[in-house]
Amino acid sequence: MSPMLTALACLLSLLTGMTLMHVHRRRLPQHAGAGEGATNVWQLIEHVESEARRADSTGRHHLREPSPEPPPQWPETPPEAPPLELQHRVLETLRRL
């Protein structure tokens, strides 16, 4: 087989493959299969409409669910350090390991 015919056959198969992939890709559904528990459009619409009906709605941050409890606060004073004797015993025990 001549090199020209081989190159032409490769080009033809490449173009055929690209055409088939382009046609097949256009037929695939978009955004399908979000999975169980995913929020759908109708739930979002209901949520926004219920917020619009509320009289005390203050904006987009009001849409977030309130946190169940406030975040923990750091203590004003640091906890007391263990006695120096205990620290020395722990250090000696660690050195023996």
Stockholm file with secondary structure:
# STOCKHOLM 1.0

chainA/1-97         MSPMLTALACLLSLLTGMTLMHVHRRRLPQHAGAGEGATNVWQLIEHVESEARRADSTGRHHLREPSPEPPPQWPETPPEAPPLELQHRVLETLRRL
#=GR chainA/1-97 SS CCHHHHHHHHHHHHHHHHHHHHHHHHTSCSSCCCCTTCCCHHHHHHHHHHHHHCTTCCSGGGGSCCCSSCCCCCCSSCCCCCCHHHHHHHHHHHHHC
#=GC SS_cons        CCHHHHHHHHHHHHHHHHHHHHHHHHTSCSSCCCCTTCCCHHHHHHHHHHHHHCTTCCSGGGGSCCCSSCCCCCCSSCCCCCCHHHHHHHHHHHHHC
//
